[in-house]
């Protein structure tokens, strides 16, 4: 039987995300969000272990939901999994 490795539940979320690295920005769409990370669907991918800043915006308003530093921990055909340096509550 498969055992879930995650410590925090994931929430499906419709939000925009900007991933910032070295003066460049990748615009994407949040697929899901947890206290410790986010999966962003994006047209361009980064490398595993790259460090980035990620800003997540509410889709209906330009309000920033979070602005955190993160590390790329997973890359797929659809996008990237980012692990936050701190949890959303830190």
ROZAVO-464184 format. One record per atom (N, C-alpha, C): residue number from 0; residue in three letters; atom name; x, y, z. Coordinates in pm, 1 decimal, always signed. Atoms other than C-alpha are relative to their C-alpha. Layout:
<sites>
pos	code	site	u	v	w
NUM	ALA	CA	X	Y	Z
...
</sites>
This chain:
<sites>
pos	code	site	u	v	w
0	UNK	N	+83.4	-117.6	+0.0
0	UNK	CA	+0.0	+0.0	+0.0
0	UNK	C	+88.8	+125.2	+0.0
1	UNK	N	-75.4	-124.8	+11.1
1	UNK	CA	+125.3	+352.2	-87.1
1	UNK	C	-17.5	+82.4	+127.1
2	UNK	N	+5.6	-86.0	-117.7
2	UNK	CA	+213.2	+570.6	+212.3
2	UNK	C	+38.3	+141.0	-41.9
3	UNK	N	-23.9	-139.6	+33.1
3	UNK	CA	+188.8	+947.1	+167.0
3	UNK	C	+121.1	+52.4	+76.8
4	UNK	N	-120.9	-52.2	-63.3
4	UNK	CA	+524.1	+1116.0	+236.7
4	UNK	C	-16.1	+144.2	+46.7
5	UNK	N	+16.9	-141.1	-32.9
5	UNK	CA	+389.4	+1469.1	+270.8
5	UNK	C	-44.9	+19.3	+144.2
6	UNK	N	+40.2	-33.3	-136.5
6	UNK	CA	+356.1	+1628.4	+614.2
6	UNK	C	-119.1	+94.7	+2.1
7	UNK	N	+107.4	-97.9	+6.1
7	UNK	CA	+104.3	+1892.5	+499.4
7	UNK	C	-93.9	-33.1	-115.3
8	UNK	N	+98.5	+24.0	+104.0
8	UNK	CA	-217.7	+1855.5	+301.3
8	UNK	C	+16.1	+103.0	-112.1
9	UNK	N	-2.9	-90.2	+114.8
9	UNK	CA	-230.3	+2007.8	-48.1
9	UNK	C	-140.2	+50.4	-27.1
10	UNK	N	+127.6	-59.7	+35.9
10	UNK	CA	-508.0	+2243.7	-150.5
10	UNK	C	+3.3	+38.5	-147.0
11	UNK	N	+11.5	-46.9	+138.0
11	UNK	CA	-619.9	+2291.0	-509.3
11	UNK	C	-26.3	+149.7	+7.7
12	UNK	N	+12.2	-145.4	-7.5
12	UNK	CA	-590.6	+2664.4	-574.2
12	UNK	C	+15.5	+58.1	-139.3
13	UNK	N	-12.6	-71.2	+127.1
13	UNK	CA	-654.3	+2880.7	-878.1
13	UNK	C	+60.8	+135.9	+29.6
14	UNK	N	-72.1	-123.9	-25.0
14	UNK	CA	-393.3	+3152.9	-852.6
14	UNK	C	+114.0	+11.3	-100.8
15	UNK	N	-115.1	-26.5	+85.7
15	UNK	CA	-119.5	+3310.2	-1058.6
15	UNK	C	+126.4	-4.1	+84.6
16	UNK	N	-128.3	+1.7	-70.3
16	UNK	CA	+245.1	+3265.4	-964.8
16	UNK	C	+108.3	+57.1	-90.1
17	UNK	N	-119.3	-47.7	+68.3
17	UNK	CA	+558.5	+3448.6	-1064.6
17	UNK	C	+120.3	-58.7	+71.6
18	UNK	N	-121.2	+59.9	-54.2
18	UNK	CA	+885.9	+3264.3	-1014.9
18	UNK	C	+116.6	+87.1	-45.7
19	UNK	N	-108.1	-94.0	+28.9
19	UNK	CA	+1184.3	+3499.9	-993.7
19	UNK	C	+135.3	-66.3	+25.9
20	UNK	N	-136.1	+52.1	-15.6
20	UNK	CA	+1544.5	+3394.0	-1051.0
20	UNK	C	+95.1	+81.4	-86.5
21	UNK	N	-105.4	-73.6	+71.7
21	UNK	CA	+1847.9	+3603.5	-1147.2
21	UNK	C	-54.5	+107.1	-94.6
22	UNK	N	+54.5	-108.5	+81.2
22	UNK	CA	+1643.1	+3896.5	-1277.1
22	UNK	C	-100.4	-42.5	-105.5
23	UNK	N	+98.4	+50.6	+95.6
23	UNK	CA	+1411.6	+3675.0	-1485.9
23	UNK	C	-124.1	-45.3	+74.8
24	UNK	N	+126.5	+41.7	-60.6
24	UNK	CA	+1046.9	+3597.2	-1417.0
24	UNK	C	-70.1	-99.9	-90.2
25	UNK	N	+81.1	+99.2	+70.1
25	UNK	CA	+850.7	+3289.4	-1517.7
25	UNK	C	-141.1	+13.4	+54.9
26	UNK	N	+139.1	-9.0	-42.0
26	UNK	CA	+473.0	+3336.7	-1509.0
26	UNK	C	-64.0	-137.8	-10.7
27	UNK	N	+64.6	+130.3	+0.2
27	UNK	CA	+267.9	+3032.1	-1418.5
27	UNK	C	-132.6	+2.4	+73.5
28	UNK	N	+129.1	+19.9	-66.0
28	UNK	CA	-51.7	+2896.3	-1266.8
28	UNK	C	+19.2	-103.0	+111.0
29	UNK	N	-9.9	+92.4	-112.8
29	UNK	CA	-70.5	+2733.8	-923.7
29	UNK	C	-96.5	-116.0	-22.2
30	UNK	N	+86.6	+118.0	+5.9
30	UNK	CA	-202.0	+2376.9	-939.4
30	UNK	C	-44.4	-38.9	+140.3
31	UNK	N	+35.3	+26.9	-138.9
31	UNK	CA	-187.1	+2312.0	-566.4
31	UNK	C	+103.1	+64.8	+91.0
32	UNK	N	-79.8	-71.8	-98.4
32	UNK	CA	-47.2	+2468.3	-253.2
32	UNK	C	-9.6	-71.3	+133.1
33	UNK	N	+1.0	+52.2	-136.4
33	UNK	CA	+53.1	+2338.6	+88.9
33	UNK	C	+74.7	+99.9	+88.0
34	UNK	N	-70.7	-88.6	-92.3
34	UNK	CA	+207.0	+2497.1	+396.5
34	UNK	C	+149.0	+8.1	-33.3
35	UNK	N	-144.2	+7.7	+23.0
35	UNK	CA	+553.6	+2394.2	+276.8
35	UNK	C	+40.4	+10.7	-147.0
36	UNK	N	-38.9	-6.8	+139.9
36	UNK	CA	+535.9	+2418.0	-102.3
36	UNK	C	-115.6	+24.8	-93.5
37	UNK	N	+98.5	-29.4	+103.7
37	UNK	CA	+355.7	+2476.3	-429.3
37	UNK	C	+42.4	-71.2	-128.4
38	UNK	N	-28.6	+50.4	+133.9
38	UNK	CA	+327.0	+2312.5	-770.4
38	UNK	C	-52.0	+103.5	-98.0
39	UNK	N	+34.0	-104.6	+96.0
39	UNK	CA	+330.4	+2568.8	-1051.8
39	UNK	C	+10.2	-55.7	-140.9
40	UNK	N	-1.7	+35.2	+141.9
40	UNK	CA	+232.9	+2488.3	-1409.2
40	UNK	C	+57.3	+120.6	-73.8
41	UNK	N	-69.5	-109.9	+66.3
41	UNK	CA	+465.4	+2694.2	-1627.6
41	UNK	C	+56.8	-46.4	-133.3
42	UNK	N	-52.2	+37.0	+131.8
42	UNK	CA	+586.1	+2704.6	-1988.8
42	UNK	C	+150.3	-26.5	-0.1
43	UNK	N	-144.0	+18.4	-8.8
43	UNK	CA	+951.8	+2713.2	-1883.0
43	UNK	C	+34.5	-63.9	+133.3
44	UNK	N	-38.1	+70.8	-121.9
44	UNK	CA	+1122.3	+2491.1	-1625.5
44	UNK	C	+139.5	+42.5	+44.6
45	UNK	N	-132.6	-21.6	-56.4
45	UNK	CA	+1416.7	+2540.4	-1397.5
45	UNK	C	+59.0	-134.9	+37.3
46	UNK	N	-68.4	+123.4	-36.9
46	UNK	CA	+1661.3	+2282.0	-1266.3
46	UNK	C	-27.9	-35.5	+146.3
47	UNK	N	+11.4	+46.6	-138.3
47	UNK	CA	+1625.1	+2071.0	-951.6
47	UNK	C	+107.3	+69.7	+83.9
48	UNK	N	-85.4	-68.8	-98.0
48	UNK	CA	+1781.4	+2252.2	-650.9
48	UNK	C	+25.6	+147.0	-31.3
49	UNK	N	-9.1	-144.3	+22.8
49	UNK	CA	+1762.8	+2597.6	-815.6
49	UNK	C	-75.4	+71.8	+111.6
50	UNK	N	+69.8	-81.0	-99.0
50	UNK	CA	+1670.5	+2862.2	-558.6
50	UNK	C	-69.3	+115.5	-71.1
51	UNK	N	+83.7	-100.0	+64.9
51	UNK	CA	+1397.4	+3108.5	-649.5
51	UNK	C	-76.4	+78.1	+106.0
52	UNK	N	+101.1	-67.9	-79.9
52	UNK	CA	+1155.6	+3361.5	-506.6
52	UNK	C	-130.9	-21.9	-74.3
53	UNK	N	+129.2	+23.5	+63.5
53	UNK	CA	+791.2	+3283.1	-572.2
53	UNK	C	-103.9	+92.0	+62.9
54	UNK	N	+108.0	-87.7	-43.2
54	UNK	CA	+504.6	+3531.0	-552.9
54	UNK	C	-129.8	-57.4	-53.4
55	UNK	N	+129.3	+55.5	+39.3
55	UNK	CA	+148.1	+3398.1	-557.4
55	UNK	C	-106.0	+108.6	+16.9
56	UNK	N	+102.0	-105.0	+3.9
56	UNK	CA	-139.2	+3630.6	-650.1
56	UNK	C	-138.7	-61.8	-7.4
57	UNK	N	+140.3	+38.6	+14.7
57	UNK	CA	-513.5	+3594.7	-608.8
57	UNK	C	-40.9	+27.9	-144.1
58	UNK	N	+33.6	-16.8	+142.8
58	UNK	CA	-664.9	+3549.5	-957.3
58	UNK	C	-98.9	+113.1	-26.6
59	UNK	N	+102.0	-102.8	+23.5
59	UNK	CA	-950.6	+3797.9	-911.6
59	UNK	C	+47.3	+140.2	+34.6
60	UNK	N	-55.2	-130.0	-36.8
60	UNK	CA	-744.8	+4079.3	-759.3
60	UNK	C	+151.4	-9.7	-9.6
61	UNK	N	-147.1	+6.9	+3.4
61	UNK	CA	-378.4	+4174.3	-776.2
61	UNK	C	+61.5	-21.9	+138.5
62	UNK	N	-47.4	+17.3	-137.2
62	UNK	CA	-349.2	+4094.4	-404.2
62	UNK	C	+99.8	-115.4	+10.6
63	UNK	N	-102.7	+102.7	-21.2
63	UNK	CA	-34.1	+3902.0	-307.5
63	UNK	C	-43.7	-90.5	+114.0
64	UNK	N	+33.7	+96.6	-103.9
64	UNK	CA	-116.5	+3583.9	-116.2
64	UNK	C	+123.7	-40.9	+78.3
65	UNK	N	-125.5	+28.8	-69.2
65	UNK	CA	+245.6	+3499.4	-37.4
65	UNK	C	+117.0	+35.5	-91.5
66	UNK	N	-123.2	-36.3	+70.5
66	UNK	CA	+596.8	+3596.5	-136.5
66	UNK	C	+113.7	-64.7	+79.0
67	UNK	N	-95.1	+80.4	-76.7
67	UNK	CA	+855.2	+3336.7	-29.1
67	UNK	C	+116.9	-47.5	-85.0
68	UNK	N	-112.5	+64.2	+66.2
68	UNK	CA	+1194.6	+3192.6	-113.2
68	UNK	C	-27.1	-149.5	-3.3
69	UNK	N	+27.6	+142.9	+16.8
69	UNK	CA	+1186.2	+2835.3	-240.3
69	UNK	C	+112.3	-65.8	-78.4
70	UNK	N	-95.5	+80.8	+76.4
70	UNK	CA	+1388.7	+2555.8	-395.9
70	UNK	C	-79.8	-91.3	-91.5
71	UNK	N	+63.4	+92.1	+94.0
71	UNK	CA	+1291.6	+2355.8	-705.0
71	UNK	C	+32.1	-142.2	+45.6
72	UNK	N	-22.3	+136.5	-48.1
72	UNK	CA	+1241.3	+1997.9	-582.2
72	UNK	C	-55.6	-105.8	-95.3
73	UNK	N	+57.3	+95.6	+96.2
73	UNK	CA	+1047.8	+1841.5	-872.2
73	UNK	C	-27.4	+72.5	-129.8
74	UNK	N	+27.8	-56.3	+132.5
74	UNK	CA	+1019.9	+1904.9	-1246.5
74	UNK	C	-72.2	-106.5	-80.7
75	UNK	N	+77.1	+91.0	+84.8
75	UNK	CA	+757.2	+1745.8	-1474.0
75	UNK	C	-26.0	+67.6	-134.2
76	UNK	N	+39.0	-58.9	+128.8
76	UNK	CA	+620.8	+1803.2	-1823.2
76	UNK	C	-94.8	+118.7	+18.9
77	UNK	N	+97.9	-105.9	-26.1
77	UNK	CA	+353.9	+2029.2	-1668.6
77	UNK	C	+57.3	+120.8	+71.9
78	UNK	N	-49.6	-112.4	-78.6
78	UNK	CA	+561.1	+2241.2	-1432.2
78	UNK	C	+102.0	-41.9	+103.3
79	UNK	N	-103.2	+19.4	-102.0
79	UNK	CA	+765.9	+2254.2	-1114.0
79	UNK	C	-59.0	-3.9	+139.8
80	UNK	N	+32.1	+2.9	-141.9
80	UNK	CA	+731.5	+2160.8	-750.0
80	UNK	C	+103.6	+81.4	+74.4
81	UNK	N	-88.4	-87.9	-74.8
81	UNK	CA	+877.7	+2426.4	-521.4
81	UNK	C	-20.6	-21.8	+149.0
82	UNK	N	+6.3	+16.1	-145.1
82	UNK	CA	+958.9	+2375.9	-153.6
82	UNK	C	+41.6	+132.0	+63.9
83	UNK	N	-28.0	-125.7	-66.8
83	UNK	CA	+939.5	+2689.9	+60.4
83	UNK	C	+110.2	-16.0	+104.2
84	UNK	N	-101.1	+0.4	-105.8
84	UNK	CA	+1233.4	+2778.8	+289.0
84	UNK	C	-67.5	-1.5	+137.5
85	UNK	N	+79.0	-4.7	-123.7
85	UNK	CA	+976.2	+2855.6	+560.1
85	UNK	C	-143.7	-37.3	-35.0
86	UNK	N	+141.1	+30.5	+27.7
86	UNK	CA	+614.7	+2747.1	+597.0
86	UNK	C	-75.9	+130.4	-20.3
87	UNK	N	+81.7	-117.8	+22.6
87	UNK	CA	+335.8	+2986.7	+504.1
87	UNK	C	-26.7	+77.9	+128.2
88	UNK	N	+29.5	-65.8	-127.2
88	UNK	CA	+286.3	+3064.2	+873.5
88	UNK	C	+122.0	+58.4	+68.3
89	UNK	N	-123.1	-52.3	-62.3
89	UNK	CA	+651.5	+3143.7	+955.6
89	UNK	C	+17.1	+148.6	-27.6
</sites>
